[in-house]
Amino acid sequence: MLKLSKLASSIVNPRSVASFSTMNPSRIITRSAIFTEHGNPSDVIKVKEVDLGDLPSNKVALKMLISPINPSDKNQVQGVYPIKKVKSVLTIVDSKTNSRTETECYVGGNESIAEVVEIGPDAGESGNGKVNVGDWVIPMSTGDVGTWTTDAFADPSSLVVVRNREGLTPEQVGSVRVNASTAYRMLKDIVSLNKGDYVIQNGANSGVGQVLIQLAKLWGYRTINVVRDRDDFEEMEKFLKGLGADIIIKEDQLNSDETKAMMKALDAPVRLGINCIGGKPSVLMTKYMANGSYFATYGAMSKLPTSIPASTFIFKDIRFVGYWVSRWYKLNPVEKWVEMWDELFDYMRQGKLQYQVMEPVDWVTRNPGKDGSTASVTPVDIEALEARVAASMDSGKKQYFRYY
């Protein structure tokens, strides 16, 4: 069994969970979710033990804490995402025979929160300054550092140190770069909203949707939230209302007489539309939007085209735009990233923002102590872990890999 150390949020000693060998401290055997070719994620993703070798003098060693599983991550595995993964040659270890094979492959995942466990003597600074052992860091790039792994070596310049982490968990910090930031920026960047204005969004129960509801409420806007019908609709409706949702509409009721009457009676304009689904239902949302409003698409989960009638352009003058938070990161300095993240972290600490609901996919088994806390952890059998990871690729739930 692997012993605990006293880290923030009672996190397991990163070195204990990370290393599956008794090699010298700079040499790490990691477990990574890799793929050698593009395809259906549940078919092509494999979990392998990888010998990372000795820590290069100009890099830092990371112990991953959590990695969200985002739709864009799966799109990268499928080979359809605009930003492509960087291929690496990894040393794959067969633990049964102790044989090693050099394999050209990709490591999945882009978003994570990791802890720095070792620093090479020639390592430089992170994107926002000096790096210390024990720091939590967020990878800056999409493609360079694969995050579905227990450990990684990284150039410090590709990382941002989270210096404002007091009172936060890895789960809160680990999902801020993609979903929380997308929701934040869409409310800030697309159109100047007035207090009391309405925002209509589909996929309202998604990670972005949950955060958008809460931020809109904090900033004085109101939300109309379109979701697909399901067996647990009432439970989901209660959850979204608890986050601050003002109106919830089933997707198949968008064109109903009841919805039309309700929307006609609104006391303020719908000035922003947010779309992550696509297809005909997304176009129906524009019927309720004000003239000169903006409709932003940041996803296309249905994989169906969003076909806009000419009359919507001509007579309603609705502006259709795309939104990609990766572009915002490219166009803005790290100082702006940190400013946004710190605001989101402050909301979380104050209990004003609940991070997106996610289900953990554990890479270790947590063994409880006498007081009920985690006393030790043991690695999950690698074949069982591979099956667990493959199942997560097909899950309809929002999940994340938990390594501690």
Secondary structure, DSSP 8 states (H G I E B T S, - for coil): -EE----GGG---HHHHH--S-S-TTEEEEEEEEESS-S-HHHH-EEEEEEEEE--TT-EEEEEEEEE--HHHHHHHHT-SSS----EEEEEEETTTTEEEEEEEEE-----EEEEEEE-TT---BTTB---TT-EEEE--SSSS--SBSEEEE-GGGEEE----TT--HHHHHTIIIIIHHHHHHHHHSS---TT-EEEEESTTSHHHHHHHHHHHHHT-EEEEEE---TTHHHHHHHHHHHT-SEEEEGGGTTSHHHHHHHHT-SS-EEEEEESSBSHHHHHGGGGS-TT-EEEE---TT-B-----HHHHHTT--EEEE--HHHHHHHS-HHHHHHHHHHHHHHHHTTS------EEEESEEEEE-TTSSEEEEEE--HHHHHHHHHHHHH-SS-EEEE--
